[in-house]
């Protein structure tokens, strides 16, 4: 590589999945980095007294010219030769970082895949989306300007109380996006996000310690709502009426499949045709909230899936009305149908809870229900139970029971007979 000059830096182009580097031939260790976002920064790379490789960012291109950055690099590298470690010195100054600065550091590092979550894998984009929302909506407005080194448990639990009381609430934004009303559940989850990101920063020595360690989170209100048998029959009748009146057929089908499977909203909406196997009674999810999973399906659920139209070549069972993506408007459809049916407080999560409750009414064990829902249970890895015969029987009976009620039939509430080698018995052996 030649000497780094303005035309050299201007000619560097970003790559989508990695950083691009160019190194100077005049000052060894001086270079420029291009992030996938297109941001260009000058830096030095060196070995400290312990022989460890370090990098120190000097500044962004534009704020610094190549010549100015080269002069600064010479000074820093001279200090390295004299035994100093400018990167460590800069990290030491981060004791004065604000909460906002640590939040920005966390989001940048996590989005680049450099921070691992609880499953020892990079944090998922969906999780980061929620983290960013809580940071921008609650954490920064209430604590963003505070120094991390000065935070106490009283400050953090005070923020939790303020969120629960609605002090960081906001109205609905323009365009896509919801509104924030606060509450105990939102407050508790936000504290969890703050404690987690501060924990990552402390573990990686960005801050001296985690001031949120030991914080007491508010207990969220447990959702006891489920649809009763009569409500399921009434909902099914209203859905048939809504279909005849022109309600969105894709949304109605998604609501029905959520009830027949207990799948999460996005698991249903993002369902791809290649994942479905009628022969094996299952969906093979390459990724879920809990990682890759195989989830069994009952006959009624498979009939529902196979009744869906072809989707004009879409890979999704529930394609979007336009574009190549999947349908996203199921909540609005569910809200309209429930308004017509005069059913209150019904969400996709309530449909999932209803599926689990019906399974419990039919006498299936907690372990079997956990397997149907894709939950981890008793430290049993999912790969050992995903095609257990009892699990397939349970999925058949639960989906048939719910399907019968949706279609106007009378539910038969008694435990079904499962094979002798019941799932719980098999796993206890």
Residue pairs with C-beta under 8 A, 6 or more apart in sequence:
1 22
1 23
1 24
1 25
2 8
2 25
3 24
3 25
3 26
4 22
4 23
4 24
4 30
4 31
4 32
4 66
4 70
5 66
6 65
6 66
8 22
8 32
8 66
9 22
9 32
9 40
9 61
9 66
12 20
12 22
12 32
12 34
12 40
13 20
13 34
14 20
14 34
14 35
14 36
14 37
14 38
15 34
15 36
16 36
17 36
18 36
19 33
19 34
19 35
19 36
20 33
20 34
21 31
21 32
21 33
21 34
22 31
22 32
23 29
23 30
23 31
24 30
24 31
24 70
24 73
26 70
27 70
27 73
27 74
27 77
28 77
29 44
29 45
29 46
29 73
29 77
30 42
30 43
30 44
30 69
30 70
30 73
30 74
30 77
31 42
31 43
31 44
31 45
32 40
32 41
32 42
32 43
32 61
32 66
32 69
33 40
33 41
33 43
34 40
35 41
39 60
40 60
40 61
40 62
41 57
41 58
41 59
41 60
41 61
42 57
42 58
42 59
42 60
42 61
42 64
42 66
42 69
42 72
42 73
43 55
43 56
43 57
43 58
44 55
44 56
44 58
44 73
44 76
44 77
45 53
45 54
45 55
46 53
46 54
46 56
46 77
46 80
47 53
47 54
48 54
48 80
48 85
48 87
48 88
49 83
49 85
54 85
54 87
54 88
55 87
56 76
56 86
56 87
56 90
58 64
58 69
58 72
58 73
58 76
59 69
59 72
61 69
64 72
76 86
79 86
80 86
91 205
91 206
94 206
94 207
95 148
95 149
95 207
95 208
96 147
96 149
97 105
97 147
97 148
97 149
97 206
97 207
98 144
98 145
98 146
98 147
98 148
99 139
99 140
99 143
99 144
99 145
99 146
99 147
99 148
99 151
100 140
100 144
100 145
102 148
102 197
102 198
102 201
102 206
102 207
103 135
103 139
103 140
103 144
103 197
105 201
105 206
106 115
106 131
106 197
106 200
106 201
107 128
107 131
107 132
107 135
109 115
109 200
110 122
110 123
110 128
110 131
110 200
111 128
113 122
114 122
115 122
115 123
115 200
116 122
116 123
117 123
117 124
117 127
119 291
121 291
123 131
124 287
126 266
130 193
131 193
131 197
134 186
134 189
134 190
134 193
135 193
135 197
137 168
137 170
137 180
138 159
138 163
138 168
138 180
138 186
138 187
138 190
139 159
139 190
139 193
139 194
141 168
142 159
142 162
142 163
142 167
142 168
143 151
143 155
143 156
143 159
143 194
146 155
148 198
148 201
148 207
148 211
149 207
149 208
151 211
151 212
152 211
153 211
153 212
153 214
153 215
155 211
156 191
156 194
156 195
156 211
156 212
156 215
157 191
157 215
157 216
159 190
159 191
159 194
160 187
160 188
160 190
160 191
160 215
160 217
160 218
161 187
162 168
163 182
163 183
163 186
163 187
163 190
164 182
164 183
164 184
164 186
164 187
164 218
165 182
166 181
166 182
166 183
167 182
168 180
168 182
169 179
169 180
169 181
169 182
170 179
170 180
171 179
172 178
172 179
173 179
180 186
184 218
184 219
184 220
184 221
185 218
185 220
185 221
187 218
188 217
188 218
188 219
188 220
189 220
191 212
191 215
191 217
191 218
192 217
194 212
195 210
195 212
195 213
195 215
198 207
198 210
198 211
198 212
199 210
199 212
199 213
201 207
201 210
202 208
202 209
202 210
223 349
223 350
223 353
225 345
225 346
225 350
225 353
226 350
226 353
226 354
226 357
227 235
227 343
227 346
227 350
227 351
227 354
229 405
229 411
229 413
231 343
232 259
232 354
232 402
232 405
232 406
233 405
233 406
233 408
233 409
234 341
234 343
235 337
235 338
235 341
235 343
235 406
236 405
236 406
236 407
236 408
237 408
238 337
238 340
238 341
239 247
239 252
239 255
239 256
239 337
239 406
241 340
242 252
242 336
242 337
242 340
243 249
243 252
247 333
247 336
247 337
248 329
248 333
250 318
250 319
250 321
250 327
251 327
251 329
251 330
251 332
251 333
251 334
252 333
252 337
253 304
253 307
253 308
253 318
254 268
254 269
254 318
254 327
254 330
254 333
255 330
255 333
255 334
255 337
255 351
256 304
256 406
257 263
257 268
257 301
257 304
257 305
258 265
258 268
258 330
258 348
258 351
258 352
258 355
259 351
259 354
259 355
259 402
259 406
260 298
260 300
260 301
260 304
260 355
260 399
260 402
260 403
261 268
261 295
261 297
261 298
261 301
261 355
261 395
261 399
262 351
262 352
262 355
262 356
262 359
262 372
262 373
262 398
263 271
263 295
263 352
264 288
264 289
264 348
264 352
265 330
265 331
265 348
265 349
267 285
267 288
268 318
268 330
269 316
269 318
269 326
269 327
269 328
269 330
270 316
270 326
271 283
271 305
271 316
271 317
271 318
271 326
272 315
272 316
272 317
273 315
273 316
273 317
274 315
275 283
275 284
275 285
275 286
276 282
276 283
276 305
276 317
277 283
277 284
278 302
278 306
280 387
281 296
281 297
281 298
281 302
281 387
281 392
281 395
282 294
282 295
282 296
282 297
282 386
282 387
283 294
283 295
283 297
284 293
284 294
285 292
285 293
285 294
285 295
285 374
286 292
288 374
289 374
290 374
290 375
290 376
290 382
293 374
293 382
293 386
294 382
294 383
294 386
294 387
295 372
295 374
295 386
296 371
296 372
296 386
296 387
296 391
296 392
296 394
296 395
297 305
297 395
297 399
298 392
298 395
298 396
298 397
298 398
298 399
298 400
299 396
299 399
299 400
300 396
300 399
300 400
300 402
300 403
301 395
301 399
304 403
305 317
308 317
308 318
311 317
311 319
312 319
314 324
314 326
316 325
316 326
316 327
318 326
318 327
319 325
319 326
319 327
320 326
320 327
320 328
321 327
330 348
331 347
331 348
334 346
334 347
334 348
334 351
338 344
338 346
352 373
354 402
355 372
355 373
355 398
355 402
356 369
356 372
356 373
358 398
358 401
358 402
359 368
359 369
359 372
359 394
359 398
360 369
361 413
362 394
362 397
362 398
362 401
362 413
362 414
362 415
362 416
363 414
363 415
363 416
364 372
364 394
364 397
364 398
364 415
364 418
365 422
365 423
365 424
366 377
367 377
367 378
367 380
367 423
367 424
367 427
368 390
368 391
368 394
368 422
368 423
368 424
369 394
370 376
370 377
371 377
371 382
371 385
371 386
371 388
371 391
371 394
371 423
372 391
372 394
372 395
372 398
374 382
376 382
378 427
380 427
384 427
385 391
385 423
385 427
388 423
388 426
389 419
389 421
390 418
390 419
390 421
390 422
390 423
390 426
391 423
393 416
393 418
393 419
394 418
394 423
397 416
401 411
401 412
404 410
404 411
405 411
